Amino acid sequence: MGLTKAKATMIMTNSKKSVRRNGRMNAVKRNNTKKPKIATNLPGPRAKAILNKDHKFVSPSYTRSYPAVVESGKGVWVTDVDGNVFLDFSAGIGVVSTGHCHPAVVKTIREQAGKLLHMSGTDFYYPNQANLAEKLAEIVPGAKNKKVFFGNSGAEAVECAMKLARYHKRRARYIAFTGAFHGRTFGALSLTASKATQRRFFAPLLSGINHVPYAYCYRCAYNLQYPSCDVACVRHIEDVLLKKVVPAEEVAAVFVEPIQGEGGYIVPPPKFMPALRALCDKYEILLVDDEVQSGMGRTGKMFAIEHFNTKADIYCIAKGVASGLPLGACVARSGIMDWEPGSHASTFAGNPVSCAAALKTIELLENGLVENAARLGAIALARLSALKDRYEFVGDVRGKGLMIGVELVGDAITKEPVKDRRNAVVYEAFKQGLLLLGAGESTIRFIPPLVINENELHAGLQIFEGVLKKVFRAI
Ligand SMILES: Cc1ncc(COP(=O)(O)O)c(C=O)c1O
């Protein structure tokens, strides 16, 4: 599990000392580190052929920001169909937590695939589904007495949480946050308020959902400062929304990402999650923690909510849970997951192979990868934060563990978002062999696989710094 604060501080201090002590030696070692290898124009000839086919037959709704056509992956490295080698700081949108094709995960998948591919956990029983539910009940914060519903994706975990909250509370409404991303199925999309494109022409969405500003302190909706604001964004929910717009006794749940992902990698201040918990307790509203992106060790603790000393009533999990196989899970206290047989189910969900991959993934996370995310995340955050002091266009650097966002701006005073330049940075990084993704309007996210080592981390950050200088023409 995650590190204690004291242990994390000790590791950070020691790593800082050792970086100083071994500065020169490390620099020499880093020069010998494996680097990306780009041998063709991008996209290369074989990539172009795939792109042509893809453009002809695959839905144009996907948001590809550059033409990476990947053939294979190992650890933090992926190779494209033309043999170009990239350093992957996207981890397949935070999915390959244990790295690409971790040998232990691949072995487990192969063994399980040879035994049983599918049986449908909604109508039959098999060991892996029960074993994984037991494990998730153990590692998700809160009392051990929990139950798990399995789905195939993050959106399905969220749909489950929405239906369960309504069913259990017999209340119809939800509260969510601006900037939130909870998925793209109709229910989850109704909670999502990250980008207008995601909702355009899909109305009417689910009714009874109110969005309130997230604790985005760098761009506070109330123009206040933390902590003197006294978490105004949570007070607003009580003082305005619940008093004037939405009767609290009609609200089933508040949905929140403990660190906002697609919305821009926004880390709320320490008091935000506890204040939200207190509000939910006061009005007997369920608190749903969407850990789809921030969970499974990504932030240096198994779940991001643990950074804020808060427990939720329902948790949504997906992405990194099974190292790349499709799996979603909605975890709730047993007393909350009280619905009757037939009220919710899914044919493929929690299939034996995904469950086996998840059990192995969790074992690897518990045996070092969560700790690695905390240690290397601290190093990355320190190095990226130093850029803020050097360049005015680096507006904000924030994150926990290996979930870090760098928000680029026009200048430090106006903080004007620079979407085009952010996109140019992402594209140029691709050309130099580093796979990055944007988030929010003007942020770049750093989410490498949690198996990354220090040399690989510095190799990626070195490329990123060079790209920033090139795009912003900085010295
Ligand atoms: C916080 C959060 N919730 C839900 C989802 C939806 O997950 P999926 O794309 O697997 O449906 C995402 C996807 O990015 C996410 O980041």
The ligand as a Tripos MOL2 file, in Angstrom:
@<TRIPOS>MOLECULE
LIG
   16    16     1     0     0
SMALL
NO_CHARGES

@<TRIPOS>ATOM
      1 C1        -12.2420    9.9490  -13.8520 C.3       1 LIG1
      2 C2        -12.7850    9.1480  -14.9980 C.ar      1 LIG1
      3 N1        -13.9600    8.5340  -14.8660 N.ar      1 LIG1
      4 C3        -14.4950    7.7940  -15.8530 C.ar      1 LIG1
      5 C4        -13.8360    7.6420  -17.0540 C.ar      1 LIG1
      6 C5        -14.4500    6.8180  -18.1540 C.3       1 LIG1
      7 O1        -13.6920    5.6570  -18.3280 O.3       1 LIG1
      8 P1        -13.8630    4.8030  -19.6860 P.3       1 LIG1
      9 O2        -13.2400    5.5880  -20.7750 O.co2     1 LIG1
     10 O3        -13.1230    3.5260  -19.3640 O.co2     1 LIG1
     11 O4        -15.3060    4.5790  -19.8800 O.co2     1 LIG1
     12 C6        -12.5970    8.2600  -17.2370 C.ar      1 LIG1
     13 C7        -11.8740    8.1250  -18.5040 C.2       1 LIG1
     14 O5        -10.9450    8.8120  -18.8040 O.2       1 LIG1
     15 C8        -12.0500    9.0240  -16.1830 C.ar      1 LIG1
     16 O6        -10.8830    9.6510  -16.3040 O.3       1 LIG1
@<TRIPOS>BOND
     1     1     2 1
     2     2     3 ar
     3     2    15 ar
     4     3     4 ar
     5     4     5 ar
     6     5     6 1
     7     5    12 ar
     8     6     7 1
     9     7     8 1
    10     8     9 2
    11     8    10 1
    12     8    11 1
    13    12    13 1
    14    12    15 ar
    15    13    14 2
    16    15    16 1
@<TRIPOS>SUBSTRUCTURE
     1 LIG1         1 GROUP 0 **** ****
